[in-house]
Every structure is written in structure tokens, then in C-alpha cells.
């Protein structure tokens, strides 16, 4: 199943949807955010074959797309609430998150 999903032309579908929405609705600016679905799709597909029952806490924490979630939150704060300045501080959570994960490793 994973091989089929990797061969699926998801980026092409996202690009067609972007052009379709842009031409018909004249909504080019916020619609470009749908391109963020492409890395999220491939992160999801990469996690499909993983057996969740035998994963350690560290593997579960690493499987969360924290960087993508953080960047999406930053863009939402900026575009919709005009909080670009204090919002950039959440980007600092990315290295903190990934440096704290090894602390959960069992000996």
C-alpha cells in the first residue's frame, strides 16, 4: 500500500487544486498554504508501515511532525491574526522539542 501511495501524484493534484481555486475564486494568497499538505502527505505515508505497538516513547515522539505543525501555527498566527512578531518565537520550540526527545529514552 505504501508503494502505491508514494506513486500517487499528490503534488500534481495539489498544484491543480491551487490553480483551480485561484482562477475560479481569485484567492491566490491564502490558497498557497495547501502546498504545505505535500510534505504532510509524505510524512503520513512514511509512517504507515510502522508498528505502533512496538514503538518506544522516543520513536513515537519523533514520528510527530512537530516542525510542520509549528510552522503551520506560525503562518496561521501571522496571516489571520497579524502576530508575526511574537509568533516567530514558536519556531524556537522546534530545536527544543527535538533536543528534549532523547531524555525520554529508556536505558
GIRAUR-V738274 format. One record per backbone hydrogen bond with DSSP energy under -0.5 kcal/mol. NH is the residue of the N-H (numbers start at 1). CO is the residue of the C=O. E is the energy in kcal/mol with one decimal. If there is no record, write none. Layout:
nh | co | e
NH | CO | E
NH | CO | E
This chain:
nh | co | e
5 | 1 | -2.2
6 | 2 | -2.0
7 | 3 | -1.5
8 | 4 | -1.0
10 | 8 | -2.4
13 | 9 | -1.9
14 | 10 | -2.4
15 | 11 | -2.4
16 | 12 | -2.5
17 | 13 | -2.5
18 | 14 | -2.4
19 | 15 | -2.3
20 | 16 | -2.8
21 | 17 | -2.8
22 | 18 | -2.5
23 | 19 | -2.9
24 | 20 | -2.4
25 | 21 | -2.3
26 | 22 | -1.1
27 | 21 | -0.8
32 | 28 | -1.1
32 | 29 | -0.9
33 | 30 | -1.5
34 | 31 | -2.2
35 | 32 | -1.7
36 | 33 | -1.9
37 | 34 | -1.7
38 | 35 | -1.1
39 | 35 | -0.5
40 | 36 | -1.2
41 | 37 | -2.6
42 | 38 | -1.9
43 | 39 | -2.2
44 | 40 | -2.2
45 | 41 | -2.5
46 | 42 | -2.0
47 | 43 | -1.2
48 | 44 | -0.5
48 | 45 | -1.1
50 | 47 | -0.9
52 | 50 | -0.9
54 | 51 | -0.9
55 | 52 | -0.9
60 | 56 | -2.1
61 | 57 | -2.5
62 | 58 | -2.3
63 | 59 | -1.4
64 | 60 | -0.6
64 | 61 | -0.7
66 | 64 | -2.6
69 | 65 | -2.2
70 | 66 | -2.5
71 | 67 | -2.5
72 | 68 | -2.3
73 | 69 | -2.3
74 | 70 | -2.3
75 | 71 | -2.4
76 | 72 | -2.3
77 | 73 | -2.6
78 | 74 | -2.2
79 | 75 | -3.1
80 | 76 | -2.0
81 | 76 | -0.8
81 | 77 | -0.9
82 | 78 | -1.1
83 | 77 | -2.2
87 | 83 | -1.4
88 | 84 | -1.4
88 | 85 | -0.6
89 | 86 | -1.2
90 | 87 | -1.7
91 | 88 | -1.3
92 | 89 | -1.0
93 | 90 | -1.3
94 | 91 | -1.4
96 | 92 | -1.1
97 | 93 | -3.1
98 | 94 | -2.2
99 | 95 | -1.5
100 | 96 | -1.4
101 | 97 | -1.4
103 | 100 | -1.7
104 | 101 | -2.1
105 | 102 | -1.5
